[in-house]
Amino acid sequence: MTTRERTYTRANQQRAAQYTELWVIGSPEDIAVMIHAASRTGRLVFVSAPQPMGGDDTRHRRYLRLRTH
């Protein structure tokens, strides 16, 4: 591996380590509180639109991307 390849790999790993990505499942009210808290701390980068779980399940799921620092 060349020096350039090692530098590129290290930079990509550092960028990836800056974020946490997760799916949150719960009631719309609970998810809204969580998103509000993440937004107030400045960690919220992206949030998807709510997606119903389907069937008789009244919960929703949302994808969140948060800063780790």
C-alpha positions, 0 to 999 in steps of 0.5 A: 500500500502506498503512502497516498493509499494509506492517507486516503484510507485513514481520512475516510475512516475518520470521516465515517467515525464522525457520524452515527446512523440509526433507525429509531422505532417508536410512537411519533410523539416519542420520536419527535421528542428525541429528534428535538433533543438531538437538534437542540444539541447540534448533533442532528445531521439528517432525519428521514420522513416518518414511515409507518411500520404497517399492519396493526402496528401504530409505531413509526420508524425514522432514520437518523444521522447524528454527529458523534462530536 
